[in-house]
Amino acid sequence: MKRLLWLLPALLLAPLAWAAFAPVALSTRDELFEIPPGTYARRMAGNKVEILPDRIDLTLGLNDVLLLRNRDEVPQQFGPVLIMPGQSFRLPFEVASTYSFACSAHASGQMSIVVAPTPAPGWPRLQWRWQRWKKKQALQETVA
């Protein structure tokens, strides 16, 4: 019976230990954002169009490439780059920092990209996984 009482906490803590120390592997390093068709027309009609967040969070070495895809009928400006209709633009980041860009697809005309360092094993990696899971849940709720 004492063995079973000892084994129970170990079985409960095993998934936390795995999440804290297991390597992080993502299917792609790209973080995709699409500018849907009709964005410019809706904005010119006076509609408030929120297609991109004020801030995009990326993680160095994991999802550190911003991929913008312009599905709209008009060109979109992102920083010094003009993204033509049907084109995509990939911007890789190599340094953890906060970046600001002018962006014609964003309602405010500005956008921030926060690139965090790769989460270290242990508590930082556990926190990173938890935040990513919460973000995924919030996105699913907004879609549903």
Secondary structure, 3 states (H helix, E strand, C coil): CHHHHHHHHHHHHHHHHHHHHCCCCCCCCEEEEEECCCHHHHHHCCCCCCCCCCEEEEECCCECEEEEEECCCCCEEECCEEECCCCEEEEECCCCEEEEEEECCCCCCEEEEEEECCCCCCHHHHHHHHHHHHHHHHHHHHHC
